[in-house]
Amino acid sequence: MDDDPFSGLGLRPVELADRAVLTSCFNVLTEPVSDYTFSQLYTWRNSLRILWKMIRGHLCVFANGTGDLTLLMPPIGDTNGGPALAEAFEVMDTYNARRGVLDRSRVEYVSEELLARFNGPGLLTQPMGADYIYDVSRMIDLAGGDLASKRQAKNRFMRNYTFRVEAYDAEVHREGCLALLDNWKIHQDAQHLEEPNASAVKRSKESIATALCLDTAQALGLKGMVVYVREGEAPAEPNVPAHESFRSAGASPSPEAIRAFTFGEYLGRDQSSITIEKTDLGVKGLAQFIFSEFCRVEWTDRPLVNVGDDWGLESLAWTKQSYRPVKLLQKYTLRKLPVVVSGPELFPADAPAGALRVDATGEPKPVRKPTRKRPAASRK
């Protein structure tokens, strides 16, 4: 007996060797969202059980992270994608029907660029959040009254803490970053006990993806930065900025540890994308500092920086809005509209899967399959 739940569907897991093929598909897009990169697929491959196949010359990426099978993005190619989308729905429907969740077949993370190619009759479009896009130069200087609190927090961190910044190197920084990641998750779980369990599940999946990123950042072509901070608020020598005192001193007389790390990559023609940022929230101003510093050190050659969506979390949405995005890249989901037929209540056994009927009240209701009645003589 074949125990492979994807048997016969032709799906394969994302491997490092697939980078060139998948990246070439993403390169045809004019304005990709943050989800459309090989590094995102690879680092999330275990958390979301990501699989892929080429269908009619189009890249089709599937996800099985919630037990159903969904299309993680629309088919990507440079020709008519309608037939590829129809075949991708057949793949999803085959898998989901086996598990009694046929209604969960859907396409997620649809950018407006790709929506224009696929939004047509028979599909239901629904908003699914948006990527937040900022002006890189503003994120470096944090200038203006609307960013004053960010600028002040960054400057306060630089005055009050001794710290140093390094480019990420897995051999040097991996263990320290993993320790910070574990502490971050423990702290976040404790701070959000009242939230639905789905939020904790998302954090767990994010932690798995982040740990894989720490292992493979170089192979994925990601740029990374870490910030070491000495224990406690310890101003440096008089009239010498804290970070300069730290660097000139060499070894620190008190414990130091990695208190923040971040990763990013180029996205499309004019964006950089910050894919991960984790900080010790007990170090005030560190989050504002590392974001601004990462933009200054790595991303000045791109006018825009993309920090992804807010996962539908109100607190995260507030934070991302507070940096004053210059635009939002809206994302959508696509589902097949159920087939609606009118007529009598009973239909042939071959009525389309998911079909609805319209009754006398005008309300669509699921099709009821006819039952075979036994002859009167046999009903005893």
Secondary structure, 3 states (H helix, E strand, C coil): CCCCCCCCCCCEECCHHHHHHHHHHHCCCCCCCCCCCHHHHHHCCCCCCEEEEEECCEEEEEECCCCCCEECCCCECCCCCHHHHHHHHHHHHHHHHHCCCHHHCCEEEEEHHHHHHHCCCCEEEEEEEEEEEEEHHHHHHCCCHHHHHHHHHHHHHHHHCCEEEEECCHHHHHHHHHHHHHHHHHHHHHHCCCCCHHHHHHHHHHHHHHHHHHHHHHHHCCEEEEEEEECCCCCCCCCCCHHHHHHHHCCCCCCEEEEEEEEEEEECCCEEEEEEEEECCCCCCHHHHHHHHHHHHHCCCCCEEECCCCCCCHHHHHHHHHCCCCEEEEEEEEEECCCEEECCCECCCCCCCCCEEECCCCCEEECECCCCCCCHHHCC
